[in-house]
Amino acid sequence: MSKHESKKDSIRIKESLDDIVHKLEQDGSSSSSWGDYIASNKEDWENIKSQIQERQRALKQLVTDKKAGLVGIDEFEKKYRKLQDELAELEIAVYNRRLGTNVK
């Protein structure tokens, strides 16, 4: 994937997430349905939260390793993009559950 394609993908993902956030802000009943979802799907919700936390810790460690010189720039960028993509997928999963949709 070229740098230009990656930038286009990032912009597309951001616009999609912005649209979803806008939908979340507009729906007054989403709060109660979200609470219902969490209550009835606690294990699924805890799993997603755990995965998000793991990726966030991995990102923080990756940055620390780069600053310490333990990871080269190429390796850093490759791992950083992969972790960011995984986080974006998890965030979309949360939004889909919150909205009751299947946005990709």
C-alpha positions as CSV (number, residue, x, y, z in Angstrom):
1,M,0.0,0.0,0.0
2,S,1.4,3.4,-1.0
3,K,1.7,6.3,1.4
4,H,-1.0,8.1,-0.6
5,E,-3.4,5.1,-0.4
6,S,-2.8,4.9,3.3
7,K,-3.6,8.6,3.8
8,K,-6.8,8.1,1.8
9,D,-7.8,5.2,3.9
10,S,-7.1,7.1,7.1
11,I,-9.2,10.0,5.9
12,R,-12.0,7.7,4.8
13,I,-12.0,5.9,8.2
14,K,-12.0,9.3,10.1
15,E,-14.9,10.6,8.1
16,S,-16.8,7.3,8.7
17,L,-16.1,7.5,12.4
18,D,-17.1,11.2,12.5
19,D,-20.4,10.2,10.9
20,I,-21.0,7.5,13.4
21,V,-20.2,9.8,16.3
22,H,-22.7,12.3,14.9
23,K,-25.3,9.6,14.8
24,L,-24.5,8.7,18.4
25,E,-25.0,12.3,19.5
26,Q,-28.4,12.5,17.8
27,D,-30.0,9.4,19.3
28,G,-31.5,10.2,22.7
29,S,-32.6,6.5,23.2
30,S,-29.1,5.2,22.5
31,S,-28.0,5.6,26.0
32,S,-30.6,3.3,27.5
33,S,-30.2,0.7,24.7
34,W,-26.5,0.9,25.2
35,G,-26.9,0.2,28.9
36,D,-29.2,-2.7,28.0
37,Y,-26.6,-4.1,25.6
38,I,-23.8,-4.0,28.2
39,A,-26.0,-5.6,30.8
40,S,-27.0,-8.5,28.6
41,N,-23.7,-8.9,26.8
42,K,-21.2,-8.3,29.7
43,E,-18.7,-10.9,28.6
44,D,-18.6,-9.6,25.0
45,W,-18.2,-6.0,26.3
46,E,-15.5,-7.0,28.8
47,N,-13.6,-8.8,26.0
48,I,-13.7,-5.8,23.7
49,K,-12.6,-3.5,26.5
50,S,-9.7,-5.8,27.3
51,Q,-8.6,-6.0,23.7
52,I,-8.7,-2.2,23.4
53,Q,-6.6,-1.9,26.6
54,E,-4.1,-4.5,25.3
55,R,-3.6,-2.6,22.1
56,Q,-3.2,0.7,23.9
57,R,-0.6,-0.8,26.2
58,A,1.2,-2.3,23.2
59,L,1.2,1.1,21.5
60,K,2.6,2.8,24.6
61,Q,5.3,0.1,24.9
62,L,6.2,0.4,21.2
63,V,6.7,4.2,21.5
64,T,8.8,3.6,24.6
65,D,10.9,1.0,22.7
66,K,11.4,3.4,19.8
67,K,12.5,6.2,22.1
68,A,15.0,3.8,23.8
69,G,16.3,2.7,20.4
70,L,15.1,-0.9,20.7
71,V,12.9,-0.6,17.6
72,G,14.0,0.8,14.2
73,I,11.8,3.2,12.3
74,D,10.6,0.7,9.7
75,E,9.7,-1.9,12.4
76,F,8.0,0.9,14.4
77,E,5.9,2.1,11.5
78,K,4.8,-1.4,10.6
79,K,3.8,-2.3,14.1
80,Y,2.3,1.1,14.8
81,R,0.0,0.9,11.7
82,K,-1.0,-2.6,12.6
83,L,-1.9,-1.7,16.2
84,Q,-3.8,1.4,15.0
85,D,-5.7,-0.6,12.5
86,E,-6.6,-3.1,15.2
87,L,-7.8,-0.3,17.5
88,A,-9.9,1.2,14.7
89,E,-11.6,-2.2,14.1
90,L,-12.3,-2.5,17.8
91,E,-13.7,1.0,18.0
92,I,-15.9,0.3,15.0
93,A,-17.1,-2.9,16.7
94,V,-18.1,-0.8,19.7
95,Y,-19.9,1.7,17.5
96,N,-21.7,-1.0,15.7
97,R,-22.9,-2.5,19.0
98,R,-23.9,1.0,20.2
99,L,-25.8,1.8,17.0
100,G,-27.1,-1.7,16.3
101,T,-25.5,-1.4,12.8
102,N,-22.8,-3.2,10.8
103,V,-20.6,-0.3,9.7
104,K,-17.2,-1.3,8.3
